[in-house]
């Protein structure tokens, strides 16, 4: 496959894939450790947040052991969100032979774009296995005694799609060159032990406005346009733009039921207040709102008619749409999607509170509504500042 062909091939559905939903916390990190421990040739790890805490250090130790087994290991961490990593942390990695790089370090990048961050969370091992989702490497996403993990998900992928994700890792590592020779991933031929009953249609979806990528935004438009019965969205930092809201209304007017699972408590307080400002609009448009209670909700997922879904790093707001580099996987497989839907519905039943117009009227005083409106206006201004440069090039 030539480099030019690879640009489009992996944005289409691939067929020979085994997919599994992985919940954040112990389940995710157990899978991550297993991938690292069993890697024989290569590890690519690209993260928005790598924290210098117990979880980050334990992952680093696993990677160091892999490098000492002569596994080629490449790490890319976002230069803003991971800037607290200590020089000692990085030196221990590089001394073990690990290749480490920051994406767009603050004030040190030759091509710095305000608001453009490496927001995707991706691990690929041996060009065969991958984890894609919204889970960062920090204690917040792990199950620490007395502190349950934030609610988040990833997709474990084995098969053809992992090759495409490996190509993406190499392109990211090399700063997306205009012309690039074949990557080490593309020359390999694999036989995957995946039965017809297991095989899932999977495609890689990216948003990166600087590079004219808006595939995840298109997936969401496709969900709203093609849904016949029901859409379920699990979303943190839910602040959709005008086009997204229009698509919501159109789907509702066609008779589609929309369930929206949001954070009851957020790590970004002003964003949560701005989000609550939108609740009346959502309820007027017959959207069912559920707030997750046990911990912070950080997941990003949408399910269409229990037939296909999209899951990854993309938040429903203009930062993800127009600035950050995002990565999702679309999975088109009805049995798999139905199982995911059942898991989300169990979370709704057990861990969420449904909000109604009466709840808003009883809880929100005039001053609180005024404050939420002010927060919403402030966030919109911040979004505009973060995305102004990119929108000029739409």
KAGISUL-V378516 format. One record per residue. N is the residue number from 1. SS is DSSP state (~ for helix, > for strand, _ for the rest). PSI is psi in degrees with one decimal (* if undefined). Layout:
N:SS:PSI
N:SS:PSI
This chain:
1:_:127.7
2:_:165.3
3:~:-37.7
4:~:-39.5
5:~:-35.6
6:~:-21.3
7:~:-31.2
8:~:-25.9
9:~:-41.1
10:_:-1.6
11:_:-8.0
12:_:165.1
13:_:134.0
14:>:154.0
15:_:-34.7
16:_:77.1
17:>:142.4
18:>:128.4
19:>:142.0
20:>:138.3
21:>:133.3
22:>:122.4
23:>:147.4
24:_:166.5
25:_:-145.7
26:~:-39.7
27:~:-45.3
28:~:-48.3
29:~:-30.4
30:~:-43.0
31:~:-41.5
32:~:-47.5
33:~:-38.9
34:~:-43.8
35:~:-44.3
36:~:-45.7
37:~:-33.1
38:~:-4.1
39:_:137.5
40:_:-29.1
41:_:-48.2
42:>:150.5
43:>:127.3
44:>:125.5
45:>:118.3
46:>:119.6
47:>:146.5
48:_:-50.8
49:_:120.8
50:>:113.4
51:_:149.3
52:_:53.4
53:_:-168.8
54:~:-43.8
55:~:-48.6
56:~:-41.4
57:~:-37.0
58:~:-41.7
59:~:-42.4
60:~:-41.7
61:~:-40.7
62:~:-42.7
63:~:-37.5
64:~:-43.0
65:~:-38.8
66:~:-44.1
67:~:-36.2
68:~:-17.5
69:_:10.4
70:_:28.2
71:_:121.8
72:>:120.6
73:>:127.3
74:>:129.6
75:>:131.3
76:>:123.3
77:>:143.3
78:>:136.4
79:_:-16.8
80:_:-56.0
81:_:-24.8
82:_:19.5
83:_:-14.5
84:_:-4.4
85:_:132.3
86:_:153.5
87:~:-34.4
88:~:-41.8
89:~:-48.4
90:~:-40.4
91:~:-37.9
92:~:-36.7
93:~:-51.7
94:~:-33.4
95:~:-26.6
96:_:-1.5
97:_:8.4
98:_:136.2
99:>:120.4
100:>:139.4
101:>:140.5
102:>:140.6
103:>:120.0
104:_:68.4
105:_:141.2
106:_:130.4
107:_:4.3
108:_:-0.1
109:_:139.5
110:_:-32.8
111:_:62.7
112:_:128.8
113:_:121.6
114:_:121.4
115:_:-14.4
116:_:107.9
117:_:155.1
118:>:94.0
119:_:-9.2
120:_:158.3
121:>:107.5
122:>:133.8
123:>:130.5
124:>:130.4
125:>:135.7
126:_:23.7
127:_:10.2
128:_:-28.4
129:>:147.1
130:>:154.7
131:>:126.5
132:>:129.9
133:>:-146.7
134:_:10.9
135:_:122.6
136:_:171.3
137:>:85.3
138:_:167.1
139:~:-29.8
140:~:-28.9
141:~:2.2
142:_:162.6
143:_:96.3
144:>:140.6
145:_:124.2
146:_:-5.6
147:>:93.9
148:_:149.1
149:_:149.1
150:_:146.3
151:>:118.7
152:_:168.0
153:>:159.0
154:>:164.7
155:>:125.3
156:>:126.9
157:>:134.5
158:>:126.2
159:>:-153.0
160:~:-38.2
161:~:-29.0
162:~:-33.1
163:~:-45.0
164:~:-39.1
165:~:-34.5
166:~:-41.5
167:~:-43.7
168:~:-41.8
169:~:-43.8
170:~:-39.8
171:~:-40.9
172:~:-43.9
173:~:-38.4
174:_:16.0
175:_:37.7
176:_:62.4
177:_:149.9
178:_:-36.7
179:_:127.9
180:_:136.0
181:_:168.1
182:_:135.6
183:_:163.4
184:_:-23.9
185:_:-33.1
186:_:-18.1
187:_:-1.1
188:_:144.0
189:_:126.9
190:_:150.5
191:_:120.5
192:_:132.9
193:_:70.5
194:_:121.3
195:_:164.2
196:_:-35.1
197:_:-25.4
198:_:-27.1
199:_:132.7
200:_:143.0
201:>:123.3
202:>:138.8
203:>:148.1
204:>:135.2
205:>:132.5
206:>:149.0
207:>:126.7
208:>:93.5
209:~:-33.4
210:~:-34.2
211:~:19.7
212:_:38.4
213:>:119.2
214:>:41.3
215:~:-37.1
216:~:-40.7
217:~:-38.7
218:~:-35.2
219:~:-42.2
220:~:-40.5
221:~:-39.3
222:~:-39.7
223:~:-49.2
224:~:-32.9
225:~:-35.4
226:~:-13.3
227:_:137.9
228:_:-27.9
229:_:-52.2
230:>:141.6
231:>:130.3
232:>:125.3
233:>:132.3
234:>:120.9
235:>:131.3
236:_:150.4
237:_:49.8
238:_:100.4
239:>:72.9
240:_:149.2
241:_:-176.1
242:~:-43.9
243:~:-41.6
244:~:-41.4
245:~:-36.8
246:~:-41.4
247:~:-36.2
248:~:-49.0
249:~:-41.9
250:~:-41.8
251:~:-43.7
252:~:-41.1
253:~:-21.9
254:_:-0.9
255:_:14.0
256:_:130.4
257:>:132.1
258:>:122.6
259:>:133.4
260:>:117.0
261:>:118.2
262:>:172.1
263:>:134.8
264:_:-38.0
265:_:135.3
266:_:154.2
267:_:-12.4
268:_:93.2
269:~:-44.0
270:~:-34.9
271:~:-37.0
272:~:-39.8
273:~:-38.9
274:~:-39.5
275:~:-43.2
276:~:-24.8
277:~:-27.9
278:_:-8.0
279:~:-41.4
280:~:-40.9
281:~:-43.9
282:~:-45.7
283:~:-38.1
284:~:-29.8
285:_:19.6
286:_:28.4
287:_:131.2
288:>:125.8
289:>:128.8
290:>:133.7
291:>:127.7
292:>:134.4
293:_:-39.3
294:_:-34.3
295:_:-173.4
296:_:135.2
297:>:126.8
298:_:5.5
299:_:156.4
300:>:105.3
301:>:147.9
302:>:135.4
303:>:129.9
304:>:111.4
305:_:25.7
306:_:27.7
307:_:-39.6
308:>:162.2
309:>:163.2
310:>:138.7
311:>:139.3
312:>:-133.8
313:_:-6.9
314:_:119.6
315:_:148.9
316:_:79.8
317:>:173.2
318:~:-18.7
319:~:-48.1
320:~:-35.8
321:~:-37.1
322:~:-4.1
323:_:-60.6
324:_:159.5
325:>:118.1
326:>:155.3
327:>:125.3
328:>:162.3
329:>:135.0
330:>:130.3
331:>:119.7
332:>:86.0
333:_:115.8
334:~:-46.1
335:~:-43.0
336:~:-47.5
337:~:-37.1
338:~:-38.8
339:~:-39.8
340:~:-43.1
341:~:-42.9
342:~:-37.4
343:~:-41.4
344:~:-40.0
345:~:-33.3
346:~:-37.9
347:~:-41.7
348:~:-46.9
349:~:-40.6
350:~:-37.6
351:~:4.6
352:>:154.8
353:>:129.7
354:>:135.4
355:>:140.6
356:_:174.0
357:~:-37.7
358:~:-38.0
359:~:-43.4
360:~:-40.4
361:~:-35.5
362:~:-30.4
363:~:-30.0
364:_:108.6
365:_:169.8
366:~:-42.0
367:~:-37.4
368:~:-41.7
369:~:-37.8
370:~:-42.0
371:~:-42.4
372:~:-37.6
373:~:-41.1
374:~:-40.6
375:~:-42.2
376:~:-45.5
377:~:-40.1
378:~:-43.2
379:~:-40.0
380:~:-39.0
381:~:-43.8
382:~:-43.1
383:~:-40.4
384:~:-42.8
385:~:-39.2
386:~:-25.6
387:~:-0.1
388:~:-48.0
389:~:-44.0
390:~:-38.8
391:~:-27.5
392:_:-18.8
393:_:14.6
394:_:*
